[in-house]
């Protein structure tokens, strides 16, 4: 399987199929801010929450999953306050 990546700055559906997440990078909007995101197993914030990631003040937060973290129904990204961008590396199941 080939990995893909996506850069996001707003809430959005990342994938509508089961997904394996390998890396997440979040960047705060400034050196004095803390960024946060929440990931959901599905296509909206109504779906089960997988995890919340919070970065330190003015620091990029890098999380690597080994083995990759698997979702069952897709992947939805909720970009929290003071987050400039999120990069997610993942692969998904083809139907």
C-alpha positions, -999 to 999 in steps of 0.1 A, spaced: 0 0 0 12 35 -8 9 62 18 -8 95 9 -8 128 28 -31 157 31 -26 193 44 -56 209 61 -64 242 76 -101 237 84 -124 209 96 -129 183 69 -134 147 59 -100 131 53 -112 98 40 -146 79 38 -131 44 40 -112 25 67 -79 43 71 -45 37 87 -29 69 101 9 68 103 19 104 111 2 136 123 20 171 124 2 201 138 15 237 136 2 265 159 -8 298 144 20 317 162 49 313 186 27 322 216 -2 298 208 -10 261 214 -26 242 186 -51 213 190 -70 189 167 -95 161 173 -98 130 150 -130 111 146 -137 76 132 -162 85 105 -173 116 86 -183 141 113 -179 151 149 -210 130 156 -189 99 150 -167 82 177 -137 103 188 -104 86 182 -81 111 199 -73 147 207 -38 160 199 -25 191 217 8 208 209 30 230 232 32 267 230 48 277 197 59 241 189 50 218 161 37 185 174 47 154 155 30 120 163 41 88 146 21 56 150 40 23 147 20 3 138 -4 27 121 -36 36 139 -66 21 121 -101 37 118 -131 16 109 -154 40 91 -132 68 77 -114 98 92 -128 133 101 -105 161 112 -117 188 136 -91 217 136 -92 234 170 -82 268 181 -49 285 171 -40 258 146 -24 270 114 -22 237 96 -23 199 100 -5 173 79 -17 137 81 1 108 64 -22 78 59 -34 50 36 -69 36 31 -87 4 21 -97 3 -16 -132 -10 -22 
